[in-house]
Amino acid sequence: MFIKRLKDAFLLHVFILAIVSTPHALAQAEAEADKGTIIQTADRFKVDKAKALSLAGAIEQSLRANYDQNQRNYNQEILDLGWDDTKESFWFPQLQLTLQAGPQRIGRLKAGDESATSSTTLGYGRRPDGTLSFSMGDYTVFNWGKDYLAYLNNKETYRRTTRVFKESRRKLKHDIIIKYFELAYLVQVKEIYRRQLRHASFIYRFNREKVSIRKISKQEYYQARSEYLRAQNSYQQASNDLRVSEEEMAFLLTDEPGTRYLLKDKLDYQKIQIPMEDALKLSTINNPEVLESTKDVNNAKRSYRIQLRENLPLPKFTMNLGAYRHTFNTGTHTTRYDSGIDGNNIDIRASVNATWSITGVGGFFNQRTTERTLIDRQRSYNELTEARHKTQSDIQRAYYRLKTYEQQIRILEAASDTNNKTFDVVLENYLNRKTAYINFQDALLEAVAIDVNLSQLYYLHTRDKVLLAQEVGVDEFPGKSFEQLGVPKEPGQ
């Protein structure tokens, strides 16, 4: 029984081989492969919105048209208006011009009972009456610095918020630079995979002709076909990555969705020039997190000083600058100046308004309120120390990473040249049947991998250099500016 089953299995295997080796089966395999060719070339007939774009043009357009940047511009205007209110309310008396007029009868729709109460008795007639006044209000002469400390807190918050808007604008510029070179990197990767697909397609068609005349084995033919389909997949993935990145760029630039970009500039790789020690020094005065924490420390210190003075029965010195009032009504027009209960005298007055809790909110003599402001001050000091430490660590890690990229780039530049020359030799040997297919495949994959990795390192080095500038808190580093890293492409590139 076992021998019979073994014989049946052998006959079935021979039958399958006979079917596979028929011209019809080979033609079917070729048709399936041709479908792959259709996949490869289908996108050539699509028409998209194309736009030529330079690095300088991308930066200019983003700073002018980006949605978030426009929102920041509006917020800055609102912030400036609020600061004008705060500044004038502290330094100047509040001058107001007020008009108050009573109700007056404009016309009569229906006459009522003459015996009823007249409209003039009800307080409104055909002539207006009221008051026009120019008041200067109360003005604080001295308040033991409490109002001034609160004013300084508002001033520091305003200045820091204004700087945050500028930092966000700088970040947008840096994001555009990174996105532009990301596009350039993905375009280059797509071209590398296109070159791989071209070589794989050529060898596949070459082997298809050879297998039809039985010059090579079916194994070698199917290996070539598998490599060809894998190259197609890599190329399609690279195309998809590029389209996604273009959509992200279109949103940053407020271009229409679906816009394709023809990049005018290419990346000019430059090593980082600034020493790490200089970057660390600059970060102590420019890093956004350090500046934010410094603002919080200063405000917390002033808030604590205000609370200490609030606990003391310190008099507040004010004066009422009075008002000029012009009163008008039927047959009467009077104008006079007064400053409240003292007639027209302008006096400096002192008043004390202090409250100490015994129980309840605030604790005994506002002890918990004072402790809360003290804790806020200590917490802000701790946050400042943490921000400085984190900034120093982030900058050092970024700097080490950049130096590692530079070493890897130097190695891969030499490896790329060597591997491409190796591939040319192996390709020629394979076409002349002097080497096995596996050697051609290894040489092709190695050359492609090296070129992709090298392009990626160029991009990552530039990206991390720009991000390092953000971390330090500066627009540029010594040497070439980031905008100058984009140089015009040569014809044919």
C-alpha positions in Angstrom: 0.0 0.0 0.0 2.8 2.4 0.9 4.6 1.7 -2.4 1.3 2.3 -4.4 0.8 5.7 -2.7 4.4 6.7 -3.4 3.9 5.7 -7.1 0.7 7.8 -7.3 2.4 10.8 -5.8 5.3 10.5 -8.2 2.9 10.3 -11.2 0.9 13.3 -10.0 4.2 15.3 -9.6 5.2 14.4 -13.1 1.8 15.5 -14.4 2.0 18.9 -12.7 5.5 19.5 -14.1 4.2 18.7 -17.6 1.5 21.2 -17.3 3.7 23.9 -15.9 6.2 23.4 -18.7 3.7 23.9 -21.5 3.8 27.0 -23.6 0.3 27.9 -22.4 1.4 28.0 -18.7 4.4 30.1 -19.6 2.2 32.5 -21.6 -0.1 32.8 -18.6 2.8 33.7 -16.3 3.9 36.3 -18.8 0.4 37.8 -18.9 0.4 38.0 -15.1 3.7 39.8 -15.2 2.4 42.2 -17.9 -0.3 43.1 -15.4 2.5 44.3 -13.2 3.8 46.4 -16.0 0.4 48.1 -16.2 0.6 48.8 -12.5 4.0 50.4 -13.0 2.9 52.7 -15.8 -0.7 53.5 -14.9 0.2 56.7 -13.0 1.9 58.2 -16.1 -1.5 59.1 -17.5 -2.8 61.0 -14.5 -2.8 64.8 -14.6 -2.2 66.7 -11.4 -1.8 70.3 -10.4 2.0 70.9 -10.6 3.8 73.8 -9.1 7.4 74.8 -9.3 8.7 75.6 -5.8 12.0 77.0 -4.4 13.0 76.9 -0.8 12.8 80.7 -0.5 9.4 80.8 -2.2 8.1 78.1 0.2 9.3 80.1 3.2 7.8 83.4 2.0 4.4 81.9 1.1 4.1 80.1 4.4 4.8 83.2 6.5 2.3 85.1 4.4 -0.5 82.6 3.9 -0.3 79.9 6.5 -3.5 79.5 8.5 -1.9 79.3 12.0 0.4 82.2 11.3 -2.5 84.4 10.3 -4.2 83.4 13.5 -1.1 84.4 15.5 -1.1 87.7 13.7 -4.7 88.4 14.8 -3.9 87.2 18.4 -0.9 89.6 18.5 -3.1 92.5 17.6 -5.6 91.6 20.3 -2.7 91.2 22.8 -1.4 94.6 21.9 -4.8 96.2 22.4 -5.1 94.6 25.8 -1.6 95.7 26.8 -2.5 99.3 25.8 -5.5 99.1 28.2 -3.3 97.7 31.0 -0.6 100.3 30.5 -2.9 103.4 30.3 -5.0 102.3 33.3 -1.9 102.1 35.5 0.0 105.2 34.4 -2.8 107.7 33.5 -6.1 108.8 35.1 -9.2 107.3 33.5 -10.6 110.2 31.5 -14.2 109.6 30.3 -16.7 111.7 28.4 -20.2 110.7 29.3 -23.6 111.8 27.9 -26.8 110.9 29.7 -30.1 112.1 28.3 -33.6 111.3 29.6 -36.3 109.9 27.4 -38.0 112.5 25.1 -41.2 112.3 23.0 -40.5 112.2 19.3 -44.1 112.0 18.1 -47.6 110.9 19.2 -49.3 108.0 17.5 -52.6 108.3 19.3 -54.1 111.0 21.5 -55.4 109.8 24.9 -57.7 111.3 27.5 -56.8 114.9 28.1 -57.7 114.5 31.8 -55.0 111.8 32.1 -51.5 112.6 33.5 -49.5 114.6 31.0 -46.4 113.2 29.4 -44.3 115.9 31.0 -45.5 114.8 34.4 -44.2 111.3 33.6 -40.7 112.7 33.0 -40.4 112.9 29.3 -41.4 115.7 26.9 -40.5 117.0 23.5 -37.3 118.6 24.7 -34.3 116.6 25.8 -32.7 116.9 29.3 -29.7 115.3 30.8 -26.0 115.7 31.6 -22.7 115.9 29.6 -19.7 115.3 31.8 -16.0 115.0 31.5 -14.7 113.0 34.4 -11.1 112.1 35.5 -12.0 109.7 38.3 -9.8 108.4 41.2 -6.1 108.2 40.8 -3.9 106.1 43.0 -0.9 108.1 44.2 0.9 105.5 46.3 0.0 101.9 47.2 3.3 100.5 48.6 4.2 99.1 45.3 1.4 96.5 45.2 -0.2 98.0 42.0 3.2 98.4 40.4 4.2 94.8 41.1 1.0 93.6 39.5 1.7 95.9 36.6 5.2 94.4 36.2 3.6 90.9 36.2 1.3 91.9 33.4 4.2 93.5 31.5 6.3 90.4 31.7 3.5 88.2 30.6 2.8 90.5 27.6 6.4 90.5 26.6 6.7 86.7 26.9 3.5 86.1 25.0 4.8 88.4 22.2 8.0 86.4 22.1 6.1 83.2 22.0 4.3 84.4 18.8 7.7 85.2 17.3 9.0 81.8 18.3 6.0 80.1 16.7 6.7 82.1 13.5 10.3 80.9 13.6 9.1 77.4 14.2 6.9 77.6 11.1 9.9 78.8 9.0 11.9 75.9 10.3 9.1 73.4 9.7 8.9 74.6 6.1 12.7 74.1 5.6 12.4 70.6 7.1 9.4 69.7 4.9 11.1 71.1 1.8 14.2 68.9 2.3 11.9 66.0 3.2 10.3 66.4 -0.2 13.7 66.5 -1.8 14.7 63.3 0.0 11.5 61.5 -0.9 11.9 62.5 -4.6 15.4 61.2 -4.5 14.3 57.9 -2.9 11.6 57.5 -5.6 14.2 58.0 -8.3 16.4 55.4 -6.6 13.6 52.9 -6.6 12.7 53.8 -10.2 16.3 52.9 -11.1 16.0 49.6 -9.3 12.7 48.9 -11.1 14.3 49.7 -14.4 17.1 47.2 -13.8 14.8 44.6 -12.4 12.4 45.0 -15.4 15.2 44.7 -17.9 16.6 41.5 -16.3 13.0 40.1 -16.0 12.4 40.6 -19.7 15.8 39.4 -20.6 15.2 36.1 -18.6 11.7 35.8 -20.1 13.2 35.6 -23.5 15.9 33.2 -22.3 13.5 30.8 -20.6 11.4 30.6 -23.7 14.3 29.1 -25.6 15.5 27.1 -22.6 18.7 29.1 -22.1 18.0 29.5 -18.3 16.1 27.6 -15.8 12.6 28.3 -14.7 13.9 28.9 -11.2 16.0 31.8 -12.4 13.2 33.1 -14.4 10.8 33.2 -11.5 13.5 34.7 -9.3 13.8 37.6 -11.7 10.0 38.0 -11.8 9.8 38.0 -8.0 12.5 40.7 -7.9 10.7 42.7 -10.5 7.5 42.7 -8.6 9.3 43.5 -5.4 10.9 46.5 -7.1 7.4 47.6 -8.3 6.1 47.4 -4.7 9.1 49.5 -3.4 8.5 52.1 -6.1 4.8 52.4 -5.4 5.5 52.8 -1.7 8.0 55.5 -2.4 5.5 57.2 -4.6 2.8 57.1 -1.9 5.2 58.5 0.7 6.0 61.4 -1.6 2.3 62.2 -2.2 1.6 62.2 1.5 4.4 64.6 2.1 3.3 66.8 -0.7 -0.2 67.0 0.8 1.4 68.1 4.1 3.4 70.8 2.3 0.2 71.9 0.5 -1.6 72.5 3.8 1.4 74.4 5.3 1.4 76.6 2.2 -2.4 76.8 1.8 -2.1 75.4 -1.7 -5.0 73.4 -3.2 -5.2 69.7 -2.1 -3.6 67.5 -4.6 -0.9 69.9 -5.6 2.3 68.3 -6.9 5.6 70.1 -6.5 8.5 70.4 -8.9 11.4 71.3 -6.6 13.8 73.9 -7.9 16.4 73.4 -5.2 18.4 70.5 -3.9 20.1 70.0 -0.6 23.6 71.3 -0.1 24.9 69.2 2.7 26.9 71.1 5.3 28.4 69.9 8.5 27.4 71.7 11.7 29.8 74.6 12.5 28.8 75.8 15.9 30.7 74.2 18.8 28.5 72.4 21.4 29.7 74.8 24.2 28.5 77.8 22.3 25.1 76.2 21.6 24.8 75.4 25.4 25.5 79.1 26.3 23.0 80.4 23.8 20.3 78.1 25.1 20.5 79.6 28.6 19.2 82.9 27.3 17.2 81.9 24.2 15.6 78.5 24.8 11.7 78.9 24.9 11.2 76.6 27.9 13.9 78.4 29.9 12.4 81.8 29.0 8.9 80.6 30.0 10.1 79.2 33.3 12.1 82.5 33.9 8.9 84.5 33.4 7.0 82.2 35.8 9.8 82.7 38.4 9.7 86.5 38.2 5.9 86.6 38.4 5.8 84.2 41.3 8.4 86.3 43.2 6.4 89.5 42.7 3.1 87.7 43.6 4.7 86.6 46.9 5.8 90.1 47.7 2.3 91.4 46.9 0.8 88.9 49.3 3.2 89.8 52.1 2.1 93.5 51.8 -1.5 92.6 51.6 -1.2 91.1 55.1 -0.1 94.5 56.5 -2.5 97.4 57.3 -0.8 99.7 54.8 -2.8 102.8 53.8 -3.6 103.5 50.2 -3.2 107.1 49.1 -5.6 108.3 46.3 -7.1 111.5 45.0 -10.3 112.2 43.2 -9.6 114.4 40.2 -13.3 115.2 39.9 -15.4 115.9 36.8 -16.9 118.8 34.8 -20.6 118.4 34.3 -22.9 120.3 32.1 -26.6 119.9 32.9 -29.3 120.8 30.4 -33.1 120.7 30.5 -36.0 123.0 29.6 -34.9 126.5 30.2 -31.8 125.6 32.3 -28.1 125.1 31.3 -25.5 124.9 34.1 -21.8 123.9 34.0 -19.8 123.2 37.2 -16.8 121.3 38.5 -16.9 119.0 41.6 -14.8 116.3 43.1 -17.3 114.4 45.2 -18.3 115.1 48.8 -15.6 117.8 49.2 -17.0 120.1 46.5 -14.4 121.3 44.1 -11.4 120.6 46.3 -8.7 118.1 45.2 -7.4 116.2 48.2 -5.1 113.3 48.7 -6.9 110.7 50.8 -5.5 107.8 52.8 -7.6 104.7 53.4 -6.9 101.3 54.9 -8.7 98.2 53.7 -7.3 95.0 55.2 -8.9 91.8 56.1 -7.5 88.9 58.1 -9.2 85.6 58.3 -9.3 83.8 61.7 -10.8 80.6 60.5 -12.0 79.3 57.1 -10.5 80.1 53.7 -7.0 81.4 54.0 -6.3 80.1 57.5 -5.3 82.0 60.6 -4.2 85.5 59.5 -4.2 84.4 55.9 -1.4 82.0 56.6 -2.4 79.4 54.0 -2.8 82.1 51.3 0.8 83.3 52.0 2.1 79.8 52.1 0.4 79.0 48.8 2.2 82.0 47.1 5.5 80.9 48.6 5.0 77.3 47.3 4.2 78.7 43.9 7.5 80.6 44.0 9.5 77.5 45.0 7.8 75.4 42.4 8.6 77.9 39.7 12.3 77.8 40.7 12.2 74.0 40.4 10.6 74.2 37.0 13.3 76.6 35.8 16.0 74.3 37.1 14.3 71.4 35.3 14.0 73.4 32.0 17.7 74.3 32.1 18.7 70.7 32.7 16.4 69.3 30.1 17.6 71.8 27.5 21.3 71.0 28.2 20.6 67.3 27.9 18.6 67.7 24.7 21.2 69.8 23.0 24.0 67.4 23.9 22.1 64.4 22.6 21.2 66.3 19.4 24.9 67.3 18.9 26.1 63.7 19.4 23.5 62.5 16.9 24.6 65.1 14.3 28.2 64.1 14.7 27.3 60.4 14.3 25.4 61.3 11.1 28.4 63.0 9.7 30.6 60.0 10.4 28.0 57.7 8.8 27.7 60.0 5.7 31.4 59.9 5.2 31.4 56.1 5.2 28.3 55.7 3.1 29.5 58.2 0.4 32.5 55.9 -0.2 30.3 52.8 0.0 27.8 54.2 -2.5 30.5 54.8 -5.1 32.0 51.4 -4.5 28.6 49.5 -4.6 27.4 51.2 -7.8 30.7 50.3 -9.5 30.3 46.7 -8.2 26.8 46.5 -9.5 27.8 47.6 -13.0 30.5 44.9 -13.1 28.1 42.2 -11.8 25.4 43.2 -14.3 27.8 42.9 -17.2 29.0 39.5 -15.9 25.4 38.3 -15.5 24.4 39.3 -19.0 27.5 37.4 -20.3 26.5 34.4 -18.1 29.7 34.7 -16.1 28.0 34.9 -12.7 24.9 33.6 -11.0 21.6 35.5 -10.7 21.8 35.6 -6.9 25.0 37.7 -7.2 23.2 40.2 -9.5 20.3 40.4 -7.0 22.6 41.0 -4.0 24.5 43.7 -5.9 21.3 45.5 -6.9 19.7 45.4 -3.5 22.9 46.5 -1.8 23.4 49.4 -4.2 19.8 50.5 -3.7 19.9 50.2 0.1 23.2 52.2 0.3 21.8 55.0 -1.8 18.5 55.2 0.1 20.4 55.2 3.4 22.7 57.9 2.3 19.8 60.1 1.1 18.1 59.6 4.4 21.2 60.6 6.4 21.5 63.8 4.4 17.9 64.7 5.2 18.1 63.6 8.9 21.3 65.6 9.4 19.7 68.7 8.0 16.4 68.1 9.9 18.2 67.6 13.3 20.4 70.7 12.7 17.3 72.8 12.2 15.6 71.2 15.2 18.7 72.0 17.2 18.4 75.6 16.3 14.8 75.5 17.6 16.0 74.0 20.9 18.8 76.6 21.3 16.2 79.3 20.4 17.9 81.0 17.4 17.0 81.4 13.7 20.3 80.3 12.3 23.7 78.9 13.2 27.1 80.3 12.1 28.0 79.5 8.6 25.5 79.0 5.8 22.0 80.0 6.7 19.3 77.3 6.4 17.8 79.0 3.4 21.2 78.8 1.7 21.2 75.0 2.0 18.8 74.9 -0.9 20.9 75.4 -4.1 19.4 75.5 -7.6 19.4 72.2 -9.4 21.6 71.7 -12.4 19.8 71.2 -15.8 18.6 67.6 -16.1 18.5 66.9 -12.4 
